[in-house]
């Protein structure tokens, strides 16, 4: 939408309060719209929530929207406009193209213009995506929790699990239902060889996100860690069994589990692929099921997962 809103509205109040001193969340009106939205949007993106008392979905959206804006820590602002109490403003905005016939509607203003909008009571995850898109379009910024999460991921990937755990915990403090942060915290505890802390973190995951893919992957990693520890203790006997009988698939499966626990992902996958190549139906497809558990624990875009999945596909569909 390319309308420059400030040129299409008739301001009834200008005021002298600088945009920088405006609250993060405020009630707006016809009288304050130019100052609170148009002028303020020249320095920071401003979301405008158009609502009405009779609108049920508006009441569902409001607390979620406010939560996301508050978590943004001033990188965006929110102005709430009651369309019934501000009919003249509503009429003017409708004339410049805002679809206010259907609310709730949230419009993002930047540099005096409408940058983007959405309608309906979206879930929190979608609102976050919307705000992230607005921040990116307004100069490449991100939400604070997103930055912390990215920093935590880097710390975990660069063998700094203690730092990663601190950062993931900070994200959880901001967003208690962030599945990536919970999964990261569990994996950081595993990297520190603290299974007890990892188990405690898993137990604390909110029920609402307990089955999220990220959490499921971390849960699989924890389970495999436990199984691998036991298998590692029996490594010598497992290798002896394989030396005596290379087709002892049970022993080879146990070896794969121990290798996985030791971080030797490619080697673990090869052991299971050997079983599948030899007898894909062994133990009701147990080797393939274990390999799929590895994929879930490693992450579906992990290099070891991608390489092993290609080999698995070749075996199954050749």
Secondary structure, 3 states (H helix, E strand, C coil): CCCEHHHCCCCCCCCCCCHHHCCCEEECCCCCHHHHHHHHHHCCEEEEEEECCCCHHHHHHHHHHHHHHHHCCCCEEEEEEECCCCHHHHHHHHHCCCCCCCCCEEEEEECCEEEEEEECCCCHHHHHHHHHHHHHHCCCCCCHHHHHHHHHHHHHHCCCHHHHHHHHHHHHHHCCCCHHHHHHHHHHHHHCCCHHHHHHHHHHCCHHHCCCHHHHHHHHHHHHHHHHHHHHHCHHHHHHHHHHCCCCHHHHHHHHHHHHHCCCHHHHHHHHHHHHHHCCCHHHCHHHHHHHHHHHHHCCCCHHHHHHHHHHHHHHHC
